[in-house]
Structures are given as C-alpha cells and as structure tokens.
C-alpha cells in the first residue's frame, strides 16, 4: 500500500502530465495561430464550472488575492508563455521554462523560510540540462524578446506557486481553483481579442472536442490536483513535477505523430526523470511535517497564515495553497 505522501505525489504529477498533452491537442484539434484564444477558452469555462459546482465566491481579502493568483498562475503566465512560444523555437521556450523549480526554491527561501540546499541547486540544474537535451535543437535561434517573455512566464508562475502556498484560503480547494481560473480567463480575454482579433464565429467538431478536453482535463482537473499537492507538499518539490510536461509532450510526439527520438533525447529524458525523482526523495521528514501540519490546521484564518517554516512564532504554522502552468 502506498504511503500518503507517495500517493499525493503521484496524483499531483497527473497535472503536468495532462499539461504535456496540450501541444498534441493544439496541433491536431484546434484552429491554427490562435493560442491566446485556446488559453482563454481553457481557463474561463473551467473556472465557471468549478464556481458553479462549489457555489462559493471569494470573501474579503480573497477577492484581490484570487485576482493576483489568477493573474500569476493563469493569465500572465499563459500570455507570456505564448509570446515566448511564438518568438522562440519550442525547445528554447521549454528549456527556459525548466528554470521554474530553481526560481521557486529561491522565492521559497525568502517568502516561506525554506532552506535552499546544495541538492536542490544540483537537481534543478540537472533538470534544465535534461530538458535541453530532450527538446533543444542545435540550430535553434534566440530572440531577445522571446527569451524575456519565457523568463517572465517562468517567474510569474513561480511567484504564483509560492504565494499560493503562503496565502491559505478558508474555502474548499475546488472553489479556490475556480476563482483563479475565472480571474485568469477574464484577464486573457482582452489580450486575446487585441492580439488575435475577433473570435471565430464557428468551430468544427474537432475544435470543440479539443477545447472541451483542455478545459475539463487540462484546467479544471489539472489545476485542482496541482493546488491540492501544493497544500501539503513543499512548493519546490511540487514544481519539479512540472518537468514531466516536456517529457510527456516528447513521448506523445514519438507515439502519435511518428517523431524520431535521438540518443541525446533519450539521455535527456533519463536525466529529467532522475532529477524529478531525486527532488521527491529529498527532505522526507520535512514533507511529512507538511502533511501533519496540514491535517492539524484544516480551518486557517481568513487573514492569512504565518510564513511556513519560520521559528519562534506563537501561532502554529499553517500550510496551504497554487500550481500552476498551462498550454
């Protein structure tokens, strides 16, 4: 029987695995050259669905906190992600995005009081190297604005992950996830309209299938699992699971569209898996402490929580919620 921690890690890993299917769904089922429309349609409908299911709206400070987290984890992240994807080869964008675990580790040191270890630095570096071998091409050309956009996307998502851990919501997980998706979707709406023009007046059956998959599985389910993992686990460890996305995308390209894998890509995939597993093995006692603290503080204060991991505080540390990330 799997321990609670291992089971939680495995279910959280479903989220980046689902995000890794986005490229295949987008290229095979969605209209071309409309990435921001896809980001909007995967976020807002999913968020409205979760809000309708939970019938909970933000209260007090959670109106602006939901807006901030939705902008960081959904809206700004997706906008910058697609700018980077347009201006950079896919391998470069993915390699820059692989810096996210390192960024989360650095932010967690300052905002959450977590200790930055040598093992974390080495594992994060190995993750970037593995992803670069997996997806980067020798003839890839760099674009300054594209690199800045990709870095910005990784930075805003990392900030959203850490703030989601620091700000503890008193509402159910699905409600908090829905708020963020609605906020992010609403922020993406004017950006998609201005950049890509008026929305199409009709969609094919394949388009509707693709958008439905991205909304239900790539957003509602994936972000709920991602934020659930963040409530109990270290945000740095959770973010390492995001390395699964390029690995799943590459594997699906090989299986579904007959893309060839080179020995260097296979080596890169092995390095990514090793880094990912190593990150989950480290700090077992600290992760178990996260689980125990989470179970003992189910009703956090509406005014937020003290910094997890700090000492000498008269209040009991609470650990709560993102995730995440995007097409």
C-alpha positions in Angstrom: 0.0 0.0 0.0 1.4 3.4 -1.0 2.1 5.9 1.7 0.0 9.1 1.8 3.0 11.1 0.6 3.8 8.9 -2.4 0.1 8.8 -3.3 -0.1 12.6 -3.1 3.0 13.0 -5.3 1.6 10.6 -7.9 -1.8 12.3 -8.1 -0.1 15.8 -8.3 2.1 14.5 -11.1 -1.1 13.9 -13.2 -1.4 17.7 -13.6 1.9 18.4 -15.5 1.3 15.1 -17.4 -2.0 16.5 -18.6 -0.4 19.8 -19.5 2.1 17.8 -21.5 -0.7 16.7 -23.8 -1.6 20.3 -24.7 0.8 20.5 -27.7 -0.6 17.4 -29.4 -4.2 18.5 -28.8 -3.5 22.0 -30.0 -1.8 20.9 -33.2 -4.2 18.2 -34.0 -7.6 19.6 -33.0 -7.5 23.4 -32.6 -7.6 26.2 -35.1 -4.0 27.3 -36.1 -2.5 30.6 -34.9 -5.0 31.1 -32.0 -3.0 30.2 -28.9 -4.4 33.0 -26.7 -7.9 32.0 -27.7 -7.1 28.5 -26.6 -5.7 29.8 -23.3 -8.9 31.9 -22.7 -11.3 29.0 -23.5 -9.5 26.5 -21.4 -9.4 28.8 -18.3 -12.7 30.7 -18.1 -15.2 27.9 -18.8 -13.3 25.6 -16.4 -13.3 28.3 -13.7 -17.0 29.0 -14.1 -17.8 25.3 -13.9 -15.9 24.9 -10.6 -17.5 28.0 -9.1 -21.0 26.7 -10.1 -20.2 23.3 -8.5 -19.0 24.8 -5.2 -21.3 27.8 -5.1 -18.7 29.7 -3.3 -17.5 33.2 -4.1 -14.4 35.0 -2.6 -14.9 36.9 0.6 -13.0 39.9 2.0 -9.3 39.9 1.0 -9.8 36.9 -1.2 -11.3 39.0 -3.9 -8.0 40.6 -4.6 -5.9 37.6 -3.7 -7.8 35.5 -6.2 -7.2 38.2 -8.8 -3.5 38.2 -8.1 -3.1 34.5 -8.1 -5.3 34.1 -11.2 -3.1 36.6 -13.0 0.1 35.0 -11.9 -0.8 31.3 -12.3 -3.1 31.6 -15.3 -3.4 34.9 -17.1 0.0 36.5 -17.2 1.7 33.1 -17.3 -0.2 31.9 -20.4 0.2 35.3 -22.2 4.0 35.3 -21.7 4.2 31.6 -22.4 2.7 32.1 -25.9 4.7 35.1 -26.7 7.8 33.1 -25.9 6.5 30.2 -27.9 5.8 32.4 -31.0 9.2 34.1 -30.9 11.4 31.1 -29.9 11.7 27.6 -31.1 9.8 25.2 -28.8 12.9 23.7 -27.4 14.3 27.0 -26.3 11.0 28.0 -24.6 10.8 24.7 -22.8 14.4 24.9 -21.6 13.8 28.4 -20.2 10.6 27.2 -18.5 12.6 24.4 -16.8 14.2 27.1 -14.7 11.0 27.3 -12.7 11.9 24.8 -9.9 15.1 26.9 -9.2 13.0 30.1 -9.1 10.5 28.6 -6.8 13.3 27.4 -4.5 14.8 30.9 -4.4 11.5 32.5 -3.7 10.6 30.0 -1.0 13.8 30.8 0.8 12.7 34.5 1.1 8.9 34.2 1.4 8.4 30.8 3.1 11.5 30.4 5.2 12.5 27.2 3.4 16.2 26.3 3.3 18.0 26.3 -0.1 20.2 23.2 -0.2 23.0 22.2 -2.5 21.0 19.2 -3.5 18.1 21.4 -4.7 20.5 23.5 -6.8 22.1 20.5 -8.4 18.8 18.8 -9.1 17.4 21.9 -10.6 20.4 22.3 -12.8 20.2 18.7 -13.9 16.5 19.3 -14.8 17.4 22.2 -17.0 20.1 20.2 -18.7 17.8 17.2 -19.2 15.1 19.3 -20.8 17.6 21.0 -23.1 18.8 17.6 -24.3 15.3 16.4 -24.7 13.8 19.3 -26.7 16.6 21.7 -27.8 17.9 21.7 -31.3 21.4 22.6 -32.4 20.1 25.1 -35.0 17.8 26.9 -32.5 18.0 30.7 -32.8 17.5 33.0 -29.8 15.3 36.1 -29.8 15.8 38.6 -27.0 12.1 39.4 -26.5 11.2 35.8 -26.8 13.7 34.8 -24.1 12.5 37.7 -21.8 8.9 36.5 -22.3 9.8 32.9 -21.5 11.7 34.0 -18.4 8.9 36.2 -17.4 6.4 33.3 -17.7 8.6 31.1 -15.5 9.0 33.9 -13.0 5.3 34.8 -12.7 4.3 31.2 -12.4 7.0 30.6 -9.7 5.7 33.6 -7.8 2.1 32.4 -8.1 3.2 29.0 -6.7 4.9 30.4 -3.7 2.1 32.9 -2.9 -0.5 30.2 -3.2 1.5 28.3 -0.5 1.8 31.4 1.7 -1.9 32.5 1.3 -4.2 29.9 2.9 -7.7 30.0 1.6 -10.6 29.1 4.0 -12.7 28.0 1.0 -12.7 24.5 -0.5 -9.9 23.6 -2.9 -12.2 23.5 -6.0 -13.7 26.9 -5.1 -10.2 28.5 -4.8 -9.1 26.8 -8.1 -12.3 28.1 -9.8 -11.6 31.7 -8.6 -8.1 31.7 -10.1 -9.3 30.2 -13.4 -12.1 32.8 -13.8 -9.7 35.7 -12.9 -7.0 34.4 -15.3 -9.6 33.8 -18.1 -11.0 37.3 -17.7 -7.6 38.8 -17.9 -6.8 36.8 -21.0 -10.0 37.9 -22.8 -8.9 41.4 -23.8 -5.3 40.2 -24.6 -6.6 37.5 -26.9 -9.0 39.9 -28.6 -6.4 42.6 -29.2 -3.6 40.3 -30.3 -5.6 37.7 -32.4 -8.6 39.8 -33.4 -12.3 38.8 -33.3 -13.1 35.3 -32.2 -14.2 32.8 -34.9 -18.0 32.6 -35.4 -18.0 28.8 -35.8 -16.0 25.8 -34.6 -15.6 22.3 -36.1 -16.4 19.2 -34.0 -12.7 18.6 -33.6 -12.2 22.2 -32.3 -15.0 21.7 -29.7 -13.5 18.4 -28.7 -10.1 19.9 -28.2 -11.3 22.9 -26.3 -13.5 20.7 -24.1 -10.6 18.4 -23.3 -8.3 21.4 -22.4 -11.0 23.0 -20.2 -12.1 19.8 -18.3 -8.9 17.9 -18.1 -6.1 20.4 -18.8 -7.5 23.1 -16.5 -10.3 22.0 -14.1 -8.8 18.7 -13.2 -5.1 19.5 -13.6 -5.1 22.7 -11.6 -7.2 21.2 -8.8 -4.7 18.3 -8.5 -1.8 20.8 -8.7 -3.1 23.1 -6.0 -4.0 20.1 -3.8 -0.4 19.0 -3.9 0.8 22.4 -3.0 -1.4 22.4 0.1 0.5 19.5 1.6 3.9 19.4 -0.1 6.9 21.7 -0.4 6.3 24.1 -3.4 9.8 23.4 -4.6 9.2 19.6 -4.7 5.9 20.1 -6.5 7.3 22.4 -9.1 9.9 19.7 -10.0 7.0 17.6 -11.2 6.4 20.2 -13.9 9.4 18.7 -15.7 7.0 15.9 -16.7 5.3 18.2 -19.2 8.1 18.4 -21.9 8.8 14.7 -21.2 5.1 13.7 -21.9 4.9 16.1 -24.9 8.0 14.5 -26.5 6.8 11.0 -25.8 3.4 11.7 -27.3 5.1 13.2 -30.4 7.0 9.9 -30.8 4.0 7.7 -30.2 1.3 9.7 -32.1 3.0 11.6 -34.9 6.0 9.4 -35.5 8.6 11.8 -34.4 12.1 10.3 -34.1 14.0 10.2 -30.8 17.7 10.6 -30.9 20.1 9.0 -28.3 20.6 12.5 -26.8 16.9 12.9 -26.3 16.7 9.6 -24.6 19.6 10.7 -22.3 17.8 13.9 -21.6 14.6 12.1 -20.7 16.5 9.9 -18.3 18.2 12.9 -16.7 14.8 14.6 -16.3 13.3 11.5 -14.6 16.3 11.2 -12.3 16.1 14.9 -11.3 12.4 14.6 -10.7 12.6 11.5 -8.6 15.6 12.8 -6.6 13.7 16.0 -5.8 10.9 14.0 -4.3 13.2 11.8 -2.3 14.9 14.7 -0.6 13.7 16.1 2.7 11.3 13.3 3.5 10.9 14.4 7.1 10.2 17.9 6.1 7.5 16.7 3.7 5.9 14.6 6.3 5.9 17.6 8.6 4.0 19.5 5.8 1.4 16.7 5.8 1.0 16.5 9.5 0.7 20.3 9.8 -1.9 20.4 7.0 -4.0 17.8 8.7 -3.9 19.7 12.1 -4.9 23.1 10.6 -7.9 22.5 8.4 -9.5 25.8 9.3 -7.0 28.6 8.5 -7.6 32.2 9.5 -9.2 34.4 6.8 -6.5 36.9 7.3 -3.8 34.6 6.0 -1.2 32.4 7.7 2.3 33.0 9.1 5.2 32.1 7.0 5.6 28.3 6.8 8.9 27.0 8.2 9.6 30.0 10.4 10.5 29.6 14.1 9.7 31.4 17.2 6.2 32.3 16.1 3.5 32.0 18.8 1.0 30.8 16.1 1.0 27.4 14.7 2.4 27.4 11.1 -0.3 26.6 8.5 0.5 25.2 5.1 -1.9 25.7 2.3 -2.4 26.8 -1.1 -1.5 27.4 -6.2 0.2 25.0 -9.1 0.5 26.1 -11.7 1.3 26.5 -15.5 -0.6 26.0 -18.9 -0.5 25.3 -22.6 
